[in-house]
Amino acid sequence: MTRYLMIFWYIVHCLRLRVNPWRFFQLNARYFNRKKGIYSKQDINRLIPFRWRLSQKYDNESYMPERFPVFYKPEWGQNSHGIYRADSLEELQKLRIKTKNSGLTYLVQDAAREEREFEVFYIRNAERPREFSVLTITEVSNSKDRQYPINGVHNVYSGYADRTAEFNGVKSAQIWKHISTIGYFRMARVAIKAKSEKAMLAGRFHIVEINLFTPMPLNLLDKGIPWLEKFRFVKRAMFHMAENTGKVFKKNNEENIFFKKLIMHYRVKS
């Protein structure tokens, strides 16, 4: 229901601003790997500064991680589809056999040692892109696995708590100062692992992943937020999304990102 509400208000604002809603898929198109037809997790990982980057390599049978656990995941995917955790070399080898005929390229990523997980969603200010118009911070927990969980919207053990109000003002500006230096994404959701809020504010964290295709603001999954508050947030956020869409320069050779991503989505799910 929430996704449909977001789509509805995005289209309404686009029509009011005389913006083609279909151009939503061009918002982060500069980071689309045209050759592979995906937003490559490996390409995006290279944009992350070393102090926040987790080691991530293309998998091959000869590669042996120095330590476990590691996460084994497709080069592109959404909502944690196709992601596995290997706690030993034996488990990793079993996963290689399992995915051998999938036709997908897999990555092996080191596990972040920090226990707390935060998802930071943002939309840039369309007129002043060095600033943000929307920024939310959601803490993700897992009732089953305390450490090294694979969280996602389809994981029944994953829980979401909106922490945005606790980071208002100087604190949210500090987090923005950190993540706004990574690429030039008009909208994104950044998955961060940190020991504490204080550590995150100080820049002592690791970035697990950056979602660029259709990043949903996960604060909307907090069951404690009143529906009216969610409605107001969606209406405001989609206005800023539509504003940004209107600022994307039109190119003659624009990629048909939507259909390529749709095909890849079903390949990963299968």
C-alpha positions in Angstrom: 0.0 0.0 0.0 2.8 2.4 0.9 4.6 1.9 -2.4 1.4 2.6 -4.3 0.9 5.8 -2.3 4.4 6.9 -3.1 3.9 6.3 -6.8 0.6 8.1 -6.8 2.0 11.3 -5.1 5.1 11.2 -7.3 3.0 11.2 -10.5 0.7 13.9 -9.1 3.7 16.2 -8.3 5.3 15.5 -11.7 2.1 16.5 -13.5 1.9 19.7 -11.5 5.5 20.5 -12.3 5.1 19.4 -15.9 7.7 16.7 -15.5 7.6 13.3 -17.3 7.3 10.8 -14.4 8.9 8.1 -16.6 12.2 10.1 -16.2 12.4 8.9 -12.6 14.7 6.1 -13.9 17.2 8.7 -15.1 17.8 10.2 -11.6 21.0 8.2 -11.0 21.5 7.1 -14.6 25.1 8.3 -14.6 26.0 5.4 -12.4 24.2 2.8 -14.5 26.6 0.3 -16.0 25.5 0.3 -19.7 27.6 -2.7 -20.7 26.2 -4.9 -17.9 22.8 -3.4 -17.9 22.8 -3.0 -14.1 23.7 -0.7 -11.2 26.8 -2.7 -10.4 27.4 -3.1 -6.6 31.1 -3.4 -7.4 31.1 -0.1 -9.3 29.3 1.7 -6.5 31.5 0.1 -3.8 34.5 1.7 -5.5 33.0 5.1 -4.9 33.1 4.6 -1.1 36.1 6.0 0.6 38.5 3.4 2.0 37.8 4.2 5.6 34.2 3.2 5.2 34.5 0.5 2.5 34.3 -3.2 3.1 36.5 -5.5 1.1 34.4 -6.8 -1.8 35.7 -8.9 -4.7 34.3 -10.7 -7.7 34.0 -14.4 -6.8 36.0 -17.2 -8.5 36.8 -20.7 -7.4 40.4 -19.9 -6.5 39.5 -17.0 -4.2 39.8 -17.9 -0.5 38.7 -15.2 2.0 41.1 -14.5 4.8 38.4 -14.7 7.4 34.8 -15.6 7.9 31.9 -15.0 7.8 31.5 -13.4 4.4 28.5 -12.4 2.4 27.9 -14.0 -1.0 25.7 -11.8 -3.2 24.8 -11.1 -6.8 26.4 -8.1 -8.4 23.0 -6.6 -8.6 19.9 -7.3 -6.5 17.2 -5.7 -4.4 15.5 -6.5 -1.1 18.3 -8.9 -0.1 17.3 -11.4 -2.9 20.0 -13.9 -3.6 22.2 -12.9 -0.7 23.8 -15.6 1.5 26.2 -15.7 4.4 29.0 -18.2 4.5 30.5 -18.9 7.9 33.2 -21.2 6.6 35.1 -22.1 3.4 33.0 -25.3 3.2 29.7 -23.2 3.2 31.2 -20.9 0.6 32.0 -23.8 -1.7 28.5 -25.1 -1.4 27.1 -21.7 -2.4 29.3 -21.7 -5.4 28.0 -25.0 -6.5 24.4 -23.9 -5.8 24.7 -20.7 -8.0 27.0 -22.1 -10.6 24.3 -22.3 -13.3 22.5 -19.1 -12.3 24.2 -17.0 -15.0 24.8 -14.3 -12.4 28.0 -12.7 -11.3 28.6 -13.0 -7.6 30.6 -10.9 -5.1 32.2 -11.9 -1.9 32.0 -9.2 0.7 33.7 -9.1 4.1 31.3 -8.9 7.1 31.2 -5.6 9.0 32.1 -6.3 12.7 29.9 -3.5 14.0 26.6 -4.8 15.4 24.2 -1.9 14.9 22.6 -1.3 11.5 21.3 2.0 10.2 19.6 2.9 6.9 20.0 6.5 5.8 17.7 7.6 3.0 18.0 11.0 1.3 16.8 13.1 -1.5 19.0 16.0 -2.6 17.7 19.6 -2.7 16.9 20.1 -6.4 18.0 23.8 -6.4 20.9 23.5 -3.9 22.3 20.0 -4.5 24.9 20.3 -1.8 22.1 20.2 0.7 19.4 17.6 1.3 15.6 18.1 1.2 14.8 14.8 2.8 17.0 12.7 5.1 15.7 9.9 7.3 17.6 7.5 9.6 16.1 4.1 10.4 17.7 1.6 12.7 17.3 -2.0 11.6 17.2 -4.9 14.1 16.9 -8.6 13.8 15.0 -10.7 16.4 16.8 -13.9 15.3 20.4 -13.1 14.5 22.1 -10.5 16.7 25.3 -10.4 14.6 25.7 -10.8 10.8 22.0 -10.9 9.9 20.7 -10.6 6.3 18.0 -8.0 6.9 15.4 -7.1 4.3 11.8 -6.2 3.9 10.9 -9.8 3.2 12.7 -11.1 6.4 10.1 -11.6 9.0 12.7 -11.2 11.7 13.8 -7.7 10.6 12.4 -4.8 12.5 12.5 -1.0 11.7 12.6 1.9 14.1 12.6 5.5 12.8 15.4 7.4 14.5 15.2 10.5 12.4 13.8 12.8 15.2 16.8 11.9 17.4 19.2 13.1 14.7 17.7 16.5 13.9 19.7 19.6 13.4 23.5 19.3 13.9 23.5 15.5 14.0 21.7 15.0 10.7 24.0 17.7 9.2 27.0 15.7 10.3 25.7 12.5 8.8 25.0 14.3 5.6 28.5 15.7 5.6 29.8 12.1 5.6 27.6 10.5 3.0 27.1 13.4 0.6 30.7 13.0 -0.4 30.1 9.6 -2.0 29.2 10.1 -5.6 26.5 12.5 -6.7 23.2 10.6 -6.2 20.0 12.5 -6.4 18.4 10.0 -4.1 19.9 7.0 -2.4 19.6 4.7 0.6 22.9 4.0 2.4 23.2 0.9 4.7 25.6 1.7 7.6 27.1 -0.6 10.3 28.3 1.2 13.4 29.0 0.4 17.1 26.8 3.3 18.2 25.2 6.6 17.2 28.2 8.4 18.5 30.5 6.3 16.4 28.4 6.9 13.3 28.4 10.7 13.9 32.1 10.6 14.2 32.5 8.8 10.9 33.5 5.5 12.5 31.4 3.1 10.5 31.3 0.8 7.4 29.0 1.0 4.5 27.5 -2.3 3.5 25.7 -1.1 0.4 24.2 1.9 -1.4 20.8 1.4 -3.1 20.3 3.7 -6.1 17.5 2.1 -8.3 14.3 2.4 -6.2 15.4 3.0 -2.7 12.4 2.9 -0.3 12.6 5.1 2.8 12.6 2.4 5.5 11.2 4.8 8.2 7.9 4.0 6.6 8.2 0.4 7.9 8.2 1.6 11.5 4.9 0.2 12.8 4.9 2.8 15.6 4.5 5.8 13.2 0.9 6.9 12.8 -0.5 6.5 9.3 -1.2 10.3 9.0 2.4 11.0 9.7 3.5 8.5 7.0 1.1 10.1 4.6 2.5 13.6 5.1 6.0 12.3 4.7 5.3 10.5 1.5 3.5 13.6 0.0 6.5 15.8 0.9 9.2 13.4 -0.1 7.6 12.7 -3.5 7.4 16.4 -4.2 11.2 16.7 -3.8 11.6 13.6 -5.9 9.6 15.1 -8.7 11.6 18.4 -8.4 14.8 16.4 -8.9 13.4 14.6 -11.9 12.8 17.9 -13.5 16.4 18.8 -13.2 17.8 15.7 -15.0 19.1 16.8 -18.4 17.6 14.9 -21.3 20.0 12.9 -23.4 19.5 11.4 -26.9 21.1 8.1 -25.9 19.3 7.5 -22.6 19.2 3.9 -21.3 16.0 2.0 -20.9 16.9 1.3 -17.3 13.5 0.1 -16.1 13.1 -2.9 -18.4 16.7 -4.0 -18.0 16.3 -3.9 -14.2 13.0 -5.7 -14.4 14.5 -8.6 -16.3 17.5 -8.8 -13.9 15.1 -8.6 -10.9 13.4 -11.8 -11.9 16.6 -13.5 -12.8 17.9 -12.8 -9.2 14.6 -13.9 -7.6 14.6 -17.2 -9.5 
